[in-house]
Amino acid sequence: MAEELVIQGSALGKQFGENVIAVEDANFTIPRGSFISLVGPSGCGKSTLLRLISGLIEKSGGDLLVRNAEVVGPRSDIGMMFQKAVLLDWRTSIENVLLPDEIRGTIDTDAKKRAWDHLQLVGLKDFEFSFPRQLSGGMQQRVALARLLQTGADIMLLDEPFGALDEFTRERLNDELLRIVEGPDITTIFVTHNIQEAIYLADQVFVMTPRPGRIAAQIEIDLPTPRNIDMTTTPEFNNYVQQVRDVLAGHLDGQPL
Amino acid sequence: MSDIGSDGVLAGVKELSPIQKLAMHGLVFLIIFGGWEVGARLGYVNELILPAPTSIAYRLYEMFFVTGSIYWHYIITMYEATMGFIIGVSIGMGLAITAAISPVFRRYWAPYAVVFNVTPGIAVTPFIIAWFGFGWSSKIALAALVCFFPPFINTLTGLLHIDKDATELFRSLGSTKKQFFWKCQIPSALPIIIAGLKLAMTGALIGTIVAQFFSASEGVGILMQRFAFRLNMDGSFAALIVMSLMGLSLFTLMEYMDYKVLYWRRHSRMEEVGSKRKRKWFAENGDFSA
């Protein structure tokens, strides 16, 4: 099976100022259509790695290729989602979803139709003309997800997107996310500090450890797809959890917290 | 008392029916103004210090409906205050936007605006009169001077305190600085900018009236002073009430603008605007679900 590599990092590093090494010597390849979780404690550089790939920040060393081209800045095939929904309060859901088209100057009936459909897809039928403050936290993240889909990006970088939501909402949104990104086209990188969530969602988990931020292990998750919540109680699943814990424990021993 | 603390300072106030409430307000009003009136009539209060409410009311009636002498002064004062407001706000916001866009300007020029602000604007009145003369322009200049700072500092604060995630979102979407400015920075800053405008409005009125006190041939400020110099206290008080009316009308105007512009801060407005946009959308695009 000739898998197409979309993202490739070798000896990738990012240093802030004189002595803060946020990411050091990161080597990885991410095949097209895969779902990668970046898991690790705060300060392990997972958000930095995500921002390097997004082109929002510049690397300090090594190589980073997206579709065989060096990353030099934000690109239209990469879309992002954050822990906060970052919606514009003065815009209705549909107007928020149309923001990417507005910025690119591609707003037309077709774009409007797609925005409408994306809102239906994320389950926001009848909330197209609600303002963010009229929506719950979970619904706001759904709008943000619809906006991400609207960009047409097939590489999705998600920075703890449901981290601020309650457990129940998060589980539901995780399942809906999986449903939306499944298939060979969309490549997803998902940052989280929740080990179970990381394993549940991903084809591959990158375990990151802090000071300096490194990818300590890359674990293939060989669980059947589509995933469902009952799998989280199986021995296989718990094995993976234990593996991740072991990696983190090995690196965190003796480190100040 | 089971409801202690349930509604803060009003805990313990018995809930009245609307009619009872109205009667209560009427009663309090009557006690204050009736007491004042009786005191004045019976000579307990010197008319030269505090004239009776009815004399003030009569004077107001006379100004507005018999001689009509107040209108010109009223219009002039409102004109001066409004012009001063517009000029002051334009300069303040213009400087703030420049400072927000240019870090060099912010660093090396904006501190002078702060020095300017800590100097009491009213104290500059003699200079303003000397520079701009005794006519309208000196009133407008002082009004502008007194009201320029709140819009300046609020606009600058609003434009600079933008959510880091919003910046990243716009960058990841390939936004230009100009798009970011208009689509994100300005609307995000609007609530604090409008708060600055409210302060400026009051400032402009104060500036105008102080300048009129100093030297003017027309305006409510000089009218009041003329009454006072002639020991016509009911006239003076009437002029004061006119000033309150001006302040109130300008304030109401600002509140209305707040209500209209900042619709996303009020639930009832969001519903109103949301359904308006919905109708517009369906009129333009039809129903995609159909």
Interface residues (C-beta under 8 A of the other chain):
Chain A: R51 S54 G55 L56 P74 S76 I78 G79 M80 F82 Q83 K84 V86 L88 D89 W90 T92 I94 E95 L99 P100 E102 I103 R104 T109 K112 K113 W116 D117 Q120 K125 E128 F129 S130 F131 P132 R133 Q134 T151
Chain B: D163 D165 A166 E168 L169 F170 R171 S172 L173 G174 S175 Q179 K183 C184 P187 Y263 W264 R265 H267 M270 E271 V273 G274 S275 R277 K278 W281 N285 F288 S289
